[in-house]
Amino acid sequence: DFNYYWETLPPKDSQLRKASEFFMKAAAPPQFLTSIAKFRMFPESDVPEVAFVGRSNVGKSSLLNAMVNANIKDILARTSKTPGCTKTMNLYGVGGLKGGGGVRIKKGNGQFNRVSGRGGLVIVDLPGYGEGSHQEWGAEIMKYLSKRKQLRRVFVLISAKEGVMPSDQQLLSALRENGVPHQVLLSKLDKIYVPSAEKLVRVASRQGGNAGKAVPKGNFEDVRKKMQGVREQVQGERGGGALGELLGVSSEVSIEGKRMGMDAVRVAVLRAVGL
């Protein structure tokens, strides 16, 4: 367990299995829906959404690809060593009832298209903020975060190694002040902690890194102390703080065939959208 719960309950094994099956064995494969630069161009939709956001190069695209078990070249945004790779708000449909064709975008009435797909959800991949990103990041994205009725939760990725940075604090403060439901994920957990296990594998990087045996590193007590420090920083004194749980995750290290912490993130996403 790589997580810290203080207001919520940890998921049961049955919930972890169900969440894994939803993303890994969906009736329809994940689909790229559209890219949006301006909030006013968002499609109409009856499908719940979750958004993922973080500092540039915090591992967001790698996490999303691992979460949905997608072929990065065909579906999700390319991971990049260049900060700020994602430049638009990118929408992806995941899941949907068997036989229903999954989550799709169709021509709607007037100038707006419509997203539909019962039993599915939409992941919105937001541009990274911080060094190397566009200066215009704030306005259109904050419009989306504060005004989009279909948005159920924002997942804010914070580097496990670097912790909460000033740019993270600025975003978290804006989310609190606008009453936007949000949750913090500690990404790249393997930078500070890799547990001892029989089947411990470093997954091949999409950027050309080699697969191989991962080496145990650190201890969970240090991780817990890090999480307790992050908890104090993400709650804030004004406005609604982040959801009372911190999830540690790594898309680069696999334990017993599963990426570190990934199923817990999947459960959190499904809980957010009511699935």
N, C-alpha and C positions, 0 to 999 in steps of 0.2 A: 504494500500500500504506500503510495507516494503522495498522499493527500492529507489535508488538515480541515476538519469539519468542526465548527463551533456553534452554528445555528441550524444546521441541517443534519440529516442522517446519511451515513454512507450507504451506497447502493448495495442491494443484496446480490449474491452470485447469479440468481435468476435474471435480475435486471441487467447485469453486465453482459450475460449471454444474449439476451434479447436485443440489447443495443448493438452488440457486435454483429448479430445476424441482420439487423436493419440496414446497416451500412455496407457490410461485406457480401450479403446475399440478397440484395434488393431485387425485386421482380424486374425492374428496369434499371439500366446503368445510369450513373450520374450524367447530367446533361448541362453543357454550357447554354445559358439562356440569352444573355445580352450583356453589353457593357454600357454603363451610364456615366456621363460626365456632369450632368446637371440634374438636380433633384426633380425639377418639373417634368423630366422625361421618363421618370420611373413608370413602369407598366402598372395597370390595374391588376389586382390579385386577390384571390380568396385563399391563398396558401400562406401559412405562417413563415416568418423569416427570422434567422439569427445572423448577426454580423460578427466578423472577426477583424480585429484591428490591433496594431502594435507598432512599435518603433521600426524604422527601416532595418531590414535584415535580422529580425528577431526570430525568424524561422516559421513565419505564418504560412507561406505557401507550402512548405514541406509538411507542416502539421496537417493542413487541409487535405493534401494528397494522401497522406498516410491514413487519415481518418476515414476517407471514403474509398480507400484502396483503388485509387484511380491511376490510369496511365497518364503521367504528367504531360506527355507530348500531345495527347489527344484531347484532354479535358481541361485541367486546371492550369492556372498561370504558371509560366516557367519560373523556377527558382533562379535567383541571380545573386552573384557576389556584388552587383552594383546596387547600392541603397536606393530604395524608392522604385523598385521594378514595376510594381502594380501602380498604374497611373489613372485608372478609372475604377468605378465601383462595378465589380464583376459579379453577376448573378449566376448561380448554379442550382439546378433542380436535383433533389435527392429523394429516392424512395417513391412511394405511391402505391395504390392498391394493385394487386395482381390482375393483369388483363386490362388495366386502365392506361397503359402506355407511359406511366411515370409522370413527373412534373414537366409540363411543356409551356411554351409561350406561343400564343396564337393571335391572329389579327383580331382586334377588338373594335368597339364602336368609336367613331371619330378618329382622332390622331393617336390614341393610346392602344397599345397591345394589352393582352390580358394573360396572366399566368394562372394556370389551373393544374390540378392534380390532387385528388382526394387521397388522404393518408400519407402525403409527402411533405417536404419542407424545402425552403429556399435558403441557401447559404450565400451571404453577401460578403465578398472579399474586398475590404476597403484598402485604399492606398496607405503605405507606411508613412509615419510622420517622423520628424527629427531630421538629423543631418542628411542631406542629399535628396530630400523630397521636395516637391513643388511648394512654393510659398503659398499658393492658393488652396492648400489642403483644407483649411478650416471651414470656410463658409458653406459650400455645397454639402459637405459631409455632415456638418452639424445640423443642417436642415433635414437631412435624411434621418439622423439619429434622434432628433427631437420631434419630428413631425410624421414619420412613417407609421401608420396605424398597424401595419402588418408585422412590425418589428417586435419580437418578443424578448430578446435579450442580446446584449452586446458582450462578446467575449474579448477581453483585453489581454493580450499576450505581453508578459513582462519577462525579461531574461533572468533565469535563475542565477546566473553568475553575476550580472551587473546590478540586479535589484531594481528598485523603483527610481527612475531618472526624472529630472525636472519636467521633461516633455510628457512623461507618463502622468505625473501629478497634474499637469495642466488639463490633460484629457479627462482624467478621473474627476477633477473638480467640475469641469463642464458637464459631465454626465450626471453628477449629483445635483447640480444647480438646475438642470433641465428635467430632473426626475426620470432619467432613462435607466431601466433595469440593466444591470451589468454584473459581470463576474470576471475575476482575474485568474488567468492560467499562467503558471510558471513554466515557460518554454525552455528548451535546451537543458533539461534537468541533468542530462549526462555530463554536462560540463562541471558539475559539482558532486554528483552522486551516481554511482552504478553499483547495485547490490551484488553480492556473491550469488551465483546460481549455476546449475549444471549446464543449461543451454543458454549461454549468454553470447549474443551475436551483435556485431556492429554492422548495420545494414548499409549496403552500397549507396553512396550519395548520388543524387540526381545530377550533381555537378561534377561527377567523375571520380569521387572518392571510392576507395576500395572497401569491399566487405571483408569481414574477418572476425576473429574472436575479440569481444570487448573485454576490457580489463576492469575489475572492480575498483571503485574509487570512493573515498569519503565514507561517511556514515549517516544514518538517518537522523540522529540527534542533531547534527549540524544543519540538516535540511529543515528540521522542525524549528530550530532557532531562527533560520532564515525566514521561514513562513510566518512565524510570530512577529518578526520585525515588519514584514510586508503587510500583515494584517493591520497593524497600527497605522501604517501609511495609507492604506486604501479605504479606510472607513470614513475619515474626514469628520469635521465637527459640525458641518452644515449639510443639509440635504440627505437624501437616502444613499447610504454607503453601498459598497459592493456586496453581493450575496455572501452570506457567512460560510463560505468554504473556499479553500485554495486547492487547486488541482495541479500537481506536478506532472509534466509530460515530456517525452523525448520521441521524436520521429526517427532518430538515428540508431537507437539501441533496442534490440528485441530480446525479450526474456520468455523462454518456453514458447517461442513462436509468436509472441504478442509484443507490440511496441509499448514501451514503458508508459503506463498511465493512460493509454489511448481509450480503453473501454470506459473509463470513468468520465472522460471528456464526452464520449458518445452518449452516455447516460444523461449528462448535464444538458446536452443539446436537445435530446428527446423530451426531457422534463420541461425545458423552457417552452417548447412548442405544444406541449400537452399530448405527446404521443407515447 
